[in-house]
Structures are given as structure tokens and as C-alpha cells.
Amino acid sequence: GAGVSQSPRYKVTKRGQDVALRCDPISGHVSLYWYRQALGQGPEFLTYFNYEAQQDKSGLPNDRFSAERPEGSISTLTIQRTEQRDSAMYRCASSLGTGTGAYEQYFGPGTRLTVT
Amino acid sequence: GQNIDQPTEMTATEGAIVQINCTYQTSGFNGLFWYQQHAGEAPTFLSYNVLDGLEEKGRFSSFLSRSKGYSYLLLKELQMKDSASYLCAVRARNAGNMLTFGGGTRLMVKP
């Protein structure tokens, strides 16, 4: 079946502009996660959802970052007033469930954001 | 908070065995995952440990010691395609399924 998809794959924006990154999880997956990954580093947690409820947003760097998943499926990560330091690969992942158990996360291809 | 350490780079020879170590500190351990990530691609799941001991899956095995805060990933019969980054990630209790990743170990397999 289809995996996790993200769009756009590449986004170049000017400093100060707002951007919206989209994630389409695997159908039926309860949980959806957003990570940011710098080159040569592991993914850094930003936020996650169970169904439409945002469970943890402790990893969002500041209040310019927000995320939603209004119908418990597709999610959007929005960055307002972008800054050059926001440039990174933004990855989305989904899992069948949450809590104890393997519940491996399936990662999408990512959106490479460049702020000029 | 959580702290995860793994070597930055390792080199091994095709056909050999390599062990990638991971040490962690966490408040309330609830599982350890290993992911493989080829350059320019998304991470893919390799293994999961929540109890002490060895989990074997083909050429790959993963070991966990909760008392020592230690895990390793063992790769046997190395192939050139195993050249990738290997990410250790820990899940904490009461944190849902949120993972904290280490910086990754870049493995280079040479002929």
C-alpha cells in the first residue's frame, strides 16, 4: 500500500514568509509525528497527534511553529515568519498505534525547507 | 530528559561483522528502536527491544541491557548496501510513542 507522503518535497522561501508543510499518513494509522532533521543528525521530535488531538508539542522551537490534524488524517505543519535557522529537512512519520508495543514509525520522504 | 550516545562513524569490511553501540539515559524507559537511513532517504525500522536480551532478525540482531542503559546493533555478513546511518531511538514511559533519537552512526562498508 501507499506509504507516508509529504508535500512539497522541496520548498524555498524568503525570510519572513509563512510556509505550510503537508503530511499524508498511512491510511488507518492513529498516530502522526513531526520531526526536524539536520544534515548528519538524527531526527529531532517536534510534535505528535493521536487521531486529531495534539498530544505533545514540547519539541516545537517557538510559537512561530504550529501543527494541526483536524480530521485525524492529513496534518499540516505551519511556520510563520520564517527565519534562516528554520532551514532543515522536516519529516513526518505515522504509526498504527501508541504506547507499549513495537508500533514502529514509518517515515515520509521529508520536505527540504530552505529559507533565503 | 533523555540523552543518547552512539559513535559518529564506523568502517568495516564486506563480509565481516560490526557492532554499533548505543548508551542512553532516560527517566522511565519504554523501549528502544534501531532505524537504518541511507543517504538522502527516510529512516526505516530495523528492530525493537523492550526486555533485556537479544532479538535476532536475519543478518541483524539487537541487544538490550536496561540496567546498564545499553544497546547494540549487530550486523553480520556485511554487504556494500549496508553502508548507511544507523539511528538508536528511545521511547520514554508516559510519552506516548514519541521517540528521542541519537545522532546516528554512519557505517561505511569497504570491499
Contacts between the chains, C-beta under 8 A, distances in Angstrom:
chain1	res1	chain2	res2	distance
A	4	B	42	7.9
A	31	B	96	7.2
A	31	B	97	5.6
A	33	B	97	7.7
A	33	B	98	7.0
A	33	B	99	7.8
A	35	B	101	8.0
A	40	B	103	7.7
A	40	B	104	7.5
A	40	B	106	7.7
A	41	B	103	5.4
A	41	B	104	6.8
A	42	B	87	5.0
A	42	B	89	7.3
A	42	B	101	3.3
A	42	B	102	5.4
A	42	B	103	5.3
A	42	B	104	4.9
A	43	B	43	6.9
A	43	B	87	7.6
A	43	B	99	7.8
A	43	B	101	5.1
A	44	B	101	7.3
A	45	B	98	5.6
A	45	B	99	6.8
A	45	B	100	6.5
A	45	B	101	7.9
A	48	B	96	6.4
A	48	B	97	7.4
A	48	B	98	5.7
A	50	B	96	7.0
A	55	B	96	5.4
A	56	B	95	7.0
A	56	B	96	6.5
A	56	B	98	5.9
A	91	B	42	6.7
A	91	B	43	7.9
A	95	B	97	5.6
A	97	B	97	7.5
A	98	B	96	4.9
A	98	B	97	4.2
A	99	B	96	6.8
A	99	B	97	6.7
A	100	B	30	6.6
A	100	B	31	7.5
A	100	B	50	7.4
A	102	B	31	7.9
A	102	B	48	4.4
A	103	B	97	5.3
A	104	B	33	7.0
A	104	B	45	4.0
A	104	B	48	6.7
A	105	B	45	7.1
A	105	B	97	7.1
A	105	B	99	6.7
A	106	B	45	7.4
A	107	B	42	3.9
A	107	B	43	5.0
A	107	B	44	7.3
A	108	B	42	6.2
A	109	B	41	7.6
A	109	B	42	5.6
A	110	B	42	6.5
